Amino acid sequence: MATLSSSTPNVLKQIIDAAVADPQSIPGTSVAIANKNGDVLFSYAAGQTGSETKTPVTVDNIYWIASCTKISGSIVAMQAVEKGLLSLDSADDVEKYCPELKNLPILKEVTKDGQVILVPKTKRITLRMLLTHTAGFGYSFFNRNLAKYNELFGIDELSGNANCVSLPLLFEPGSKWEYGVGVDWACVLISRAEGVSLNDLVTKNIFEPAGVKDTTMRPNAELKSRLMAMNYRDPSGKLTERHQPMTASLADDLVTREQGIDSAGAGIFSRPAEYVKVLAVLLNKGVAGQTGKRILKEESVKEMFTNQIPQWPDFARQGIDTAIPHLSNSLPQIYPQDGNPPQGWGLSAFLNLTEAASGRSAGSGFWCGLANLYYWVDINKGITGMVCTQILPFADLKVLTLFAEVETAVYKGLQQ
């Protein structure tokens, strides 16, 4: 069973304290590390709850975890596959429960004068495509045409509003990889097939059996009172506080909240010391170590960590060209590795197919959330970790540096 050396917690605390020493660098953060038994080996918070809000951060503060949500969406999707409700490769299943995807067009262009040019798709969408970001969907903050489209039609993928995933495709299903709202649609499909809300599915089928607390798509007043402030870093580097993006989920008005959707792409609110217990289930072949309850079959976990797109080994080297600069920075590569070895994508996380410089094993999963939250799951060495902040735009260099330093320190102090 993986543990940390006696000196590693102090090393990690020094790294974290240094990172938040200046609130204009990183105002506050929470970090948690767990092993496959779900033992939280390290949980620490430092700094203040916002760049302008000087309340000290504690390990009890709640974060909007954004796309770190997607791994939970993939878990409930695989649970539905295990039950025989759906097949990963059946387009008939998709069109039965999501008929709006049957004839969804492809957006070719939004012209300068606002003309929207759409063309029919010729391929059908499967659940596997939705979970692997190969169905044709995108995100407006990474795609200029889609950004123009959303502006015309008042769509915000991050809002949790009813229309937040009502987007056209950007390419033929199965023809390329592009990060987008596919996992949202996967779990619209799952929710309809199950006849249960997505929040109920993740709560009853993941969080409760895994002993995970303070984690939901529908935070109550008490959880909202512990929510971290969202911060925006302007081009000069200055941080100011701004509103949380997931407006429908956080609305005080019950009608607004009920009219929204549970977003499998970005809808969960949690705290790191709890969410790492979800990640630890994957380390333990689908069993929650703290409760002994099986969440997934072992073969489902294996499938989630199998490279689904071997035909595109350089997919992550297409980089990120931001279309909405206040939401994301541009990046030349998603995960740089010396020598440019093949990289992969599972269900649903990035896979480093060779050992990473930090010490992370080949075949490990990693992903992130838009507000600069990052996690990794190393099944081979039985360790998972999460570094959380609330800073926009995405790919903040200061937080990326903190994540790399934390992960490297964990592996230096890892004991088996």
Helices and strands as residue ranges (DSSP letters): E 3-4, H 8-19, E 28-35, E 40-47, E 63-64, G 66-69, H 70-82, H 91-97, G 99-101, E 106-110, E 116-119, H 127-132, G 140-142, H 144-153, H 182-194, H 198-202, I 203-207, H 221-224, E 230-233, E 239-242, H 247-250, H 254-259, E 269-270, H 272-283, H 298-304, G 315-318, E 343-345, E 350-352, E 364-369, E 373-378, E 383-388, E 391-392, H 397-412, E 414-415
